[in-house]
Amino acid sequence: MALDLAALHETRCNARQRLLASRTAAGYWEGELSSSALSTATAVFALSLWEREAASGGDAAPCRRLIQAGVQWLIRTQNADGGWGDTLRSISNISTTALCWAALAGVAGADAANEKAEAWLIRAAGSLRPEALARAITERYGRDRTFSVPILTMCALAGRLGKPADAWRLIPQLPFELAACPHQWFQWLKLPVVSYALPALIAMGQVRHRRLPSPNPAARGVRNLASAATLRVLQEIQPEGGGFLEATPLTSFVVMSMVGAGLARHPVVDEGIQFLIRSARPDGSWPIDTNLSTWVTTLSVNALAAGGALEEMLGADERRAIRDWLLGQQHRVEHPYTRAAPGGWAWTDLPGGVPDADDTPGALLALYHLNLIDAEVTAAAAAGVRWLLDLQNRDGGMPTFCRGWGALPFDRSGADLTAHVLHACSVWRPRLPPDLAARVQGMTTRALRYLATVQRADGAWTPLWFGNQFAPDDANPTYGTARVLLALADLPEEAAAQLRKGGQGWLLRAQNADGGWGGDQGVASTIEETALAVQALQAVGNCSEATAAIARGAAWLIAGTDCGLRVDASPIGFYFARLWYYEALYPSIFLAGALEQIGAAPHGG
């Protein structure tokens, strides 16, 4: 199939312009996260609980308006089957449906919504009996209690799990007392929640302990003694602005637990309430997080740079503004939350962000592509590379936040993270001091060995932070494989060549009959996944089969976006604990990256 070069050129120009026009007045990208039924339900309930327990007359009015608007938004957006998904484009799931049902408990005018939700929950859990609901929710997350305990806690506080004494017995006691230990111990303590959920561990452990203390006098005594110390830890790690990780659900869970524990007037609650008030949207909803500004800025720069023509699109002053903004987002001191060393980048420019191994390589690549490299940029890049090298796990892979926290799913090494780090470190290696460049080489050898270990027998890789709700196990091997291939494209190592061959083969077999790609073989095509697959194949393609697949994929993108004029986002993003989201900029970013990559080829537009 031959490419329609005129249509390709038109689509490429439109994709460029759409993405460039999406910048803020300051010159970087902020994006727009999807509204979330899960976030809205948790925020509405936290505000309602606080209003009843602690709000004064002046505080109550704005809260009441937000609560009422949030309730109406939930009722209005309930799926036809009676459940709720995490976004307006998500299928119903038991977690979000249970939380919405809890938020609507006893709400006037919500009878019909509650009846439909209860019918959905009966179909999903087999019964509305508290034991059946608790079992179904717990089974969704297995031994990771990061999200199952918060859901059950909110249901208990809402009276949805029966009498209080019976309800709290269904909720595992989180060992909040361990938060009083030195943070260096955390990776060895095998906590039942992931590293970023420490606030929930403390707050939810406290409410469970106060509502149903352990019958064991020793455990009860230890928790009583640790209560004040862990509350101090919670207050110390709460960021300026009040939002833990800038995340509405996590902040809401902390607030409702503190109120439920009799701590409604604690400073952590005050700051959390203000964050929730500020985070509400005019339509009555809340997003899953405030924004992903650093992440979408680096993705945008790197996508536009994929064809080597970034300087045609952004003048020196525009690139300098982005460069300076990115340099300002680098964390320069130890992070009080995860104790991350200086040198990394978070996903947002807001105070709730935490340095991680996806945003840091994204920032390093963007600084490189902006091509304004001076002593300051080189020093920042060296610090970022060093931060990543120190994060590498013993298995050779890269975790998200903390080295050594491998017991639970979202703390383990990830193929997509590892590949991203490889890509960033490889482009900066020639400009690094010799000792640091040597460390990069050692990291590369171990990382390639890790990627070989986790590559599936069919050649694909599964990512950590992206999924597809229609794919088996909610996985997204298209995203994972494309990301790894893009990172391996220019690596000279023989090991990288072998990995590329298997990954390329899987992508070619996963292409749908319509020319696009979904999250897995046989899953409906999306803009995001098709664009990533096309870009990856273009980056590594060296066979006629790949050339034909790229042409069919490009044709799907041209037709599916009306030559770049229409881009609809799909919920492919995993937020914490398998919460779905979509980002309005993702399809524009990935479309631009694919077309710039194609456009740089001899036949391109």
BELRAQUI-V546544 format. One record per residue. N is the residue number from 1. PSI is psi in radians with two decimals (* if undefined). NEAR is the number of other C-alpha atoms within 8 Angstrom. D_LAST is the distance of its C-alpha to the last C-alpha in whole Angstrom. Layout:
N_PSI_NEAR_D_LAST, N_PSI_NEAR_D_LAST
This chain:
1_2.20_5_16, 2_2.49_5_13, 3_2.43_9_9, 4_1.69_7_9, 5_-0.59_9_5, 6_-0.78_7_7, 7_-0.65_9_8, 8_-0.79_15_6, 9_-0.76_11_4, 10_-0.77_10_8, 11_-0.70_14_9, 12_-0.79_15_8, 13_-0.74_8_9, 14_-0.70_11_12, 15_-0.75_13_13, 16_-0.92_10_13, 17_-0.68_8_15, 18_-0.77_9_17, 19_-0.75_13_18, 20_-0.62_7_19, 21_-0.20_6_21, 22_0.01_8_23, 23_2.73_11_25, 24_3.03_8_28, 25_-0.46_5_30, 26_-0.09_6_31, 27_-0.09_9_27, 28_-3.11_12_27, 29_2.47_12_26, 30_-0.59_12_29, 31_-3.08_12_27, 32_1.97_8_30, 33_2.61_14_32, 34_2.58_12_33, 35_2.64_11_36, 36_2.20_14_39, 37_-0.65_17_42, 38_-0.84_13_43, 39_-0.75_14_43, 40_-0.75_14_44, 41_-0.80_15_47, 42_-0.67_15_48, 43_-0.78_13_48, 44_-0.77_13_50, 45_-0.73_12_53, 46_-0.76_12_53, 47_-0.69_12_53, 48_-0.78_11_56, 49_-0.76_11_58, 50_-0.69_13_58, 51_-0.71_12_59, 52_-0.56_7_62, 53_-0.57_8_63, 54_-0.27_8_62, 55_2.37_10_61, 56_3.09_7_63, 57_-0.78_6_63, 58_-0.56_6_61, 59_-0.47_8_58, 60_-0.63_10_59, 61_-0.92_8_57, 62_-0.63_7_53, 63_-0.76_12_54, 64_-0.69_10_55, 65_-0.76_8_52, 66_-0.70_12_50, 67_-0.83_12_51, 68_-0.74_8_52, 69_-0.69_11_48, 70_-0.72_13_47, 71_-0.79_13_50, 72_-0.64_9_48, 73_-0.75_11_45, 74_-0.80_12_46, 75_-0.71_9_48, 76_-0.50_6_45, 77_0.15_9_42, 78_2.36_10_44, 79_2.75_10_43, 80_-0.47_5_44, 81_-0.02_7_46, 82_-0.18_12_48, 83_-3.03_16_46, 84_2.54_15_43, 85_3.07_15_40, 86_-0.54_15_39, 87_3.02_13_36, 88_-0.17_10_36, 89_0.30_7_33, 90_2.56_11_36, 91_2.73_9_38, 92_2.49_12_42, 93_2.80_10_43, 94_-0.56_11_47, 95_-0.97_8_46, 96_-0.66_14_45, 97_-0.75_14_47, 98_-0.68_11_50, 99_-0.72_14_49, 100_-0.72_14_49, 101_-0.70_11_52, 102_-0.73_14_54, 103_-0.50_12_52, 104_0.11_10_54, 105_2.15_10_57, 106_0.16_5_60, 107_2.23_7_57, 108_2.36_5_59, 109_0.05_5_57, 110_0.24_10_55, 111_-0.80_8_57, 112_-0.74_7_55, 113_-0.71_10_52, 114_-0.72_11_54, 115_-0.77_8_55, 116_-0.67_11_52, 117_-0.71_12_51, 118_-0.67_11_54, 119_-0.70_9_54, 120_-0.79_11_50, 121_-0.63_16_52, 122_-0.73_10_55, 123_-0.63_8_52, 124_-0.68_8_50, 125_-0.16_10_53, 126_-0.29_8_56, 127_2.79_9_58, 128_0.05_10_58, 129_2.38_7_61, 130_-0.70_11_60, 131_-0.69_7_60, 132_-0.75_11_58, 133_-0.80_12_55, 134_-0.72_10_56, 135_-0.76_8_55, 136_-0.71_11_52, 137_-0.75_13_51, 138_-0.67_10_52, 139_-0.46_7_50, 140_-0.52_6_47, 141_-0.11_10_47, 142_-2.40_7_49, 143_-0.15_6_51, 144_1.97_12_48, 145_0.18_11_50, 146_-0.65_12_48, 147_-0.46_9_47, 148_-0.73_11_50, 149_-0.77_11_53, 150_-0.73_11_51, 151_-0.85_12_51, 152_-0.63_12_54, 153_-0.80_12_56, 154_-0.70_12_54, 155_-0.67_13_56, 156_-0.77_13_59, 157_-0.50_8_59, 158_-0.06_9_58, 159_0.26_11_61, 160_-0.11_10_59, 161_0.41_11_60, 162_-2.80_9_64, 163_2.49_7_67, 164_-0.81_9_66, 165_-0.66_7_68, 166_-0.68_9_66, 167_-0.83_12_63, 168_-0.38_12_63, 169_-0.36_8_64, 170_-0.14_10_61, 171_2.10_10_59, 172_2.50_6_59, 173_1.99_7_60, 174_2.38_10_57, 175_1.21_9_59, 176_-0.40_14_58, 177_-0.41_12_61, 178_-0.37_6_59, 179_-0.26_11_57, 180_-0.17_10_60, 181_2.77_8_59, 182_2.43_7_57, 183_-0.43_7_54, 184_-0.32_5_54, 185_-0.29_8_55, 186_-0.68_10_53, 187_-0.28_9_51, 188_-0.21_5_54, 189_-0.13_6_56, 190_0.93_7_53, 191_2.59_8_53, 192_0.08_10_52, 193_2.77_11_49, 194_2.90_13_46, 195_-0.63_10_46, 196_-0.08_7_44, 197_0.33_10_47, 198_-0.69_10_50, 199_-0.69_11_51, 200_-0.68_13_51, 201_-0.79_12_53, 202_-0.94_16_56, 203_-0.77_14_56, 204_-0.53_17_56, 205_-0.65_13_58, 206_-0.79_13_61, 207_-0.68_12_61, 208_-0.72_14_61, 209_-0.72_11_64, 210_-0.53_8_66, 211_-0.57_8_66, 212_1.41_9_67, 213_2.69_8_68, 214_2.45_8_69, 215_-0.26_5_72, 216_2.03_6_72, 217_-0.55_7_74, 218_-0.84_6_72, 219_-0.73_8_69, 220_-0.73_11_70, 221_-0.73_8_71, 222_-0.74_9_68, 223_-0.64_11_66, 224_-0.75_7_68, 225_-0.59_8_68, 226_-0.16_10_65, 227_-0.94_10_64, 228_-0.72_7_64, 229_-0.73_9_62, 230_-0.53_13_59, 231_-0.59_9_59, 232_-0.71_8_59, 233_-0.79_10_56, 234_-0.76_11_54, 235_-0.65_9_55, 236_-0.60_8_54, 237_-0.08_8_50, 238_2.17_12_50, 239_2.81_10_47, 240_2.24_7_48, 241_-0.33_10_46, 242_-0.27_14_48, 243_2.01_16_45, 244_2.07_12_45, 245_0.31_9_42, 246_0.35_13_41, 247_2.14_11_41, 248_-0.82_18_43, 249_-0.83_11_45, 250_-0.78_12_46, 251_-0.72_14_47, 252_-0.75_13_49, 253_-0.69_15_50, 254_-0.82_13_52, 255_-0.88_15_53, 256_-0.60_14_55, 257_-0.73_13_56, 258_-0.75_16_58, 259_-0.78_14_59, 260_-0.41_11_61, 261_0.09_12_62, 262_0.35_6_64, 263_0.69_9_62, 264_-0.40_12_61, 265_0.28_8_62, 266_2.56_8_60, 267_-0.58_7_58, 268_-0.69_11_55, 269_-0.78_14_55, 270_-0.83_9_55, 271_-0.68_11_52, 272_-0.71_14_51, 273_-0.75_11_52, 274_-0.66_10_50, 275_-0.78_11_47, 276_-0.68_13_47, 277_-0.77_9_48, 278_-0.48_6_45, 279_-0.19_10_42, 280_2.52_11_43, 281_2.74_8_41, 282_-0.47_5_42, 283_0.03_6_41, 284_-0.03_13_44, 285_3.00_15_42, 286_2.52_14_41, 287_2.97_15_38, 288_-0.48_15_38, 289_2.85_10_37, 290_-0.98_10_37, 291_2.89_10_33, 292_0.80_12_31, 293_-0.79_13_30, 294_-0.77_16_30, 295_-0.87_13_28, 296_-0.45_13_25, 297_-0.81_11_25, 298_-0.67_13_24, 299_-0.73_11_22, 300_-0.83_11_20, 301_-0.81_12_20, 302_-0.57_13_19, 303_-0.81_13_16, 304_-0.46_13_15, 305_-0.07_12_15, 306_-0.47_11_14, 307_0.07_12_11, 308_0.30_6_14, 309_0.50_9_13, 310_-0.65_12_16, 311_-0.27_8_17, 312_-0.43_6_15, 313_-0.55_6_16, 314_2.13_9_19, 315_3.01_8_22, 316_-0.72_7_25, 317_-0.68_7_27, 318_-0.74_9_25, 319_-0.62_11_24, 320_-0.67_10_28, 321_-0.74_11_29, 322_-0.77_10_27, 323_-0.85_11_28, 324_-0.66_8_32, 325_-0.77_9_32, 326_-0.72_11_31, 327_-0.62_9_34, 328_-0.29_6_36, 329_-0.16_10_35, 330_2.32_11_36, 331_2.18_11_40, 332_-0.15_6_42, 333_2.89_7_45, 334_2.34_9_47, 335_2.27_12_45, 336_-0.31_8_49, 337_-1.14_8_47, 338_-0.06_10_46, 339_0.47_8_48, 340_2.42_11_44, 341_2.83_9_44, 342_2.68_11_43, 343_-0.32_14_39, 344_3.01_16_37, 345_2.59_14_35, 346_-3.12_15_35, 347_-0.20_13_33, 348_2.81_11_34, 349_0.05_9_35, 350_2.80_6_39, 351_-0.28_8_42, 352_-0.08_14_42, 353_2.69_11_39, 354_2.33_12_40, 355_2.47_14_38, 356_2.99_12_36, 357_0.22_14_34, 358_-0.76_10_31, 359_-0.55_15_31, 360_-0.89_14_32, 361_-0.56_14_29, 362_-0.76_14_27, 363_-0.70_13_28, 364_-0.74_11_28, 365_-0.72_13_25, 366_-0.76_12_24, 367_-0.65_14_26, 368_-0.81_11_25, 369_-0.45_10_21, 370_-0.33_13_23, 371_0.74_6_24, 372_0.98_10_27, 373_2.05_10_29, 374_-2.95_6_33, 375_-0.65_6_36, 376_-0.77_7_36, 377_-0.73_11_33, 378_-0.71_11_34, 379_-0.72_8_37, 380_-0.71_11_36, 381_-0.74_11_33, 382_-0.72_10_36, 383_-0.69_11_38, 384_-0.74_14_36, 385_-0.78_10_35, 386_-0.71_10_39, 387_-0.75_12_39, 388_-0.72_12_37, 389_-0.68_10_39, 390_-0.28_6_42, 391_-0.32_10_41, 392_2.29_12_40, 393_2.89_11_42, 394_-0.40_6_45, 395_-0.01_7_43, 396_-0.21_12_40, 397_3.03_16_38, 398_2.23_16_37, 399_3.09_18_39, 400_-0.92_13_37, 401_-0.80_13_40, 402_2.29_11_43, 403_2.38_9_44, 404_-0.13_7_46, 405_1.40_12_46, 406_0.15_9_45, 407_-0.50_7_48, 408_2.73_12_46, 409_-0.84_7_42, 410_0.17_9_40, 411_-0.11_14_42, 412_2.97_12_41, 413_2.61_13_38, 414_2.45_12_35, 415_-0.72_16_32, 416_-0.71_12_30, 417_-0.80_16_32, 418_-0.76_14_32, 419_-0.73_13_29, 420_-0.74_14_28, 421_-0.76_13_31, 422_-0.81_12_30, 423_-0.86_13_26, 424_-0.78_12_28, 425_-0.57_11_31, 426_-0.66_10_29, 427_-0.49_9_26, 428_-0.24_10_29, 429_-0.75_9_32, 430_-0.33_7_32, 431_0.04_6_33, 432_2.74_10_36, 433_2.64_6_39, 434_-0.70_6_40, 435_-0.67_6_42, 436_-0.66_10_40, 437_-0.65_11_37, 438_-0.67_8_40, 439_-0.65_9_40, 440_-0.71_12_36, 441_-0.75_8_37, 442_-0.74_8_39, 443_-0.72_11_38, 444_-0.78_9_35, 445_-0.78_8_37, 446_-0.66_11_39, 447_-0.71_13_36, 448_-0.65_11_34, 449_-0.70_9_38, 450_-0.79_11_37, 451_-0.60_12_34, 452_-0.63_8_35, 453_-0.69_6_38, 454_-0.02_8_37, 455_2.29_10_34, 456_2.82_7_35, 457_-0.48_5_36, 458_0.00_7_33, 459_-0.14_12_31, 460_2.85_15_30, 461_2.49_14_31, 462_2.26_13_32, 463_2.93_16_31, 464_-0.66_9_34, 465_0.16_7_33, 466_2.59_12_30, 467_-3.00_14_31, 468_2.15_12_31, 469_-0.24_10_34, 470_-0.01_7_34, 471_2.73_12_33, 472_2.33_5_37, 473_0.39_4_38, 474_0.36_9_36, 475_2.93_14_34, 476_1.27_14_30, 477_-0.37_12_29, 478_-0.86_18_25, 479_-0.86_15_25, 480_-0.79_15_27, 481_-0.73_14_26, 482_-0.75_15_22, 483_-0.72_13_24, 484_-0.77_13_26, 485_-0.70_15_23, 486_-0.62_12_21, 487_-0.60_12_24, 488_-0.16_13_25, 489_-0.72_9_22, 490_0.13_5_23, 491_2.30_9_27, 492_-0.23_6_28, 493_2.47_6_31, 494_-0.62_6_32, 495_-0.64_7_33, 496_-0.64_11_30, 497_-0.71_11_28, 498_-0.71_8_31, 499_-0.70_11_30, 500_-0.71_12_26, 501_-0.80_8_27, 502_-0.74_11_29, 503_-0.72_14_27, 504_-0.73_13_24, 505_-0.71_9_26, 506_-0.77_11_27, 507_-0.70_14_24, 508_-0.69_10_23, 509_-0.41_7_26, 510_-0.12_11_26, 511_2.34_12_23, 512_2.84_13_24, 513_-0.47_5_24, 514_-0.05_5_22, 515_-0.24_11_19, 516_-3.06_15_20, 517_2.52_18_22, 518_-2.86_15_25, 519_-0.29_17_27, 520_3.05_12_29, 521_2.27_10_29, 522_0.02_7_30, 523_2.48_11_29, 524_2.45_8_27, 525_2.51_11_23, 526_2.83_10_22, 527_-0.84_15_19, 528_-0.87_12_20, 529_-0.65_14_21, 530_-0.78_14_18, 531_-0.75_15_16, 532_-0.74_16_18, 533_-0.76_13_19, 534_-0.80_13_15, 535_-0.73_15_15, 536_-0.77_13_18, 537_-0.64_14_17, 538_-0.64_12_14, 539_-0.59_10_16, 540_-0.13_11_19, 541_2.29_10_18, 542_0.54_6_19, 543_2.79_6_20, 544_-0.58_6_19, 545_-0.70_7_20, 546_-0.71_12_18, 547_-0.75_11_15, 548_-0.69_10_16, 549_-0.69_12_17, 550_-0.76_11_14, 551_-0.76_11_12, 552_-0.65_12_15, 553_-0.72_14_15, 554_-0.69_13_11, 555_-0.69_11_13, 556_-0.75_11_16, 557_-0.71_15_14, 558_-0.85_13_12, 559_-0.71_8_16, 560_-0.28_9_18, 561_0.15_11_17, 562_0.95_9_17, 563_0.68_15_13, 564_0.11_13_14, 565_-0.27_9_17, 566_2.06_8_20, 567_1.94_9_20, 568_2.24_7_23, 569_2.59_12_25, 570_2.57_8_27, 571_1.41_13_30, 572_-0.12_11_29, 573_2.35_12_30, 574_2.21_12_34, 575_-2.93_10_36, 576_2.44_6_39, 577_0.71_8_41, 578_0.72_6_39, 579_2.26_8_38, 580_2.62_12_35, 581_2.85_15_33, 582_2.71_13_29, 583_2.22_12_28, 584_-0.49_12_26, 585_-0.31_11_23, 586_-0.89_11_22, 587_-0.64_12_20, 588_-0.73_12_18, 589_-0.90_12_18, 590_-0.60_13_17, 591_-0.81_14_14, 592_-0.74_14_13, 593_-0.76_17_14, 594_-0.80_14_12, 595_-0.57_13_9, 596_-0.68_14_9, 597_-0.78_13_10, 598_-0.73_12_8, 599_-0.42_13_5, 600_-0.27_10_8, 601_2.76_7_8, 602_-0.58_5_9, 603_-0.11_6_7, 604_2.92_10_4, 605_*_10_0
